[in-house]
Amino acid sequence: MNTTSLDIRSHLFTVQVHREKQDNGQHEWCGKVQHVHSGEAFYFSEWTTLVAAVVNKLTEAESDTQENRKS
């Protein structure tokens, strides 16, 4: 079965988070989120970037699924 024709209804992401010390002595949480199915990874240093990356990937996947249904 071709993976592009799959109707994916769930997604698995891995999230790695660590603290980095900044030049001013403060610490910042940052990390990497990876979509397991595609392997696509996004790096973030703000929580909003993490959320946006996940939402964008889900929106993209939903759009692809709808296009495949039309074909």
C-alpha positions in Angstrom: 0.0 0.0 0.0 1.3 3.4 -0.9 1.8 5.6 2.2 0.5 8.7 0.3 -2.9 7.0 0.0 -3.2 6.2 3.7 -5.9 8.0 5.6 -3.9 8.8 8.7 -6.2 9.5 11.6 -3.5 9.7 14.3 0.0 11.2 14.4 2.9 10.4 16.6 5.4 13.1 17.5 8.5 12.9 19.7 9.6 15.9 21.7 13.0 16.4 23.1 13.4 19.3 25.6 16.4 20.7 27.3 17.6 23.9 29.0 20.2 26.0 27.5 22.1 28.7 29.3 22.0 32.1 27.6 24.8 34.7 27.5 23.0 36.7 30.2 23.1 33.8 32.6 19.4 33.0 32.2 18.2 29.6 31.1 15.9 28.9 28.2 13.9 25.8 27.3 14.3 24.6 23.8 14.2 21.4 21.8 13.1 19.4 18.9 9.8 18.0 17.8 9.7 15.2 15.2 6.8 13.8 13.3 7.5 10.0 13.5 5.7 9.0 10.3 7.5 11.5 8.0 10.7 12.0 10.0 10.3 15.8 9.5 11.8 17.7 12.5 11.4 21.2 13.8 13.6 23.0 16.3 12.2 25.4 18.8 13.2 27.8 21.5 9.7 29.1 22.3 6.7 27.0 23.3 4.6 28.8 20.6 7.0 27.5 17.9 6.5 24.0 19.2 2.7 24.3 19.1 2.8 25.9 15.6 5.0 23.2 14.2 2.6 20.4 15.4 -0.5 22.3 14.2 1.1 23.0 10.8 2.0 19.3 10.3 -1.5 18.2 11.2 -3.0 20.8 8.9 -0.7 19.7 6.1 -1.6 16.1 6.7 -5.3 16.8 6.7 -5.0 18.8 3.4 -3.1 15.9 1.8 -5.7 13.4 3.0 -8.5 15.5 1.5 -6.7 15.8 -1.8 -6.1 12.0 -1.9 -9.8 11.4 -1.4 -10.6 13.6 -4.4 -8.2 11.6 -6.7 
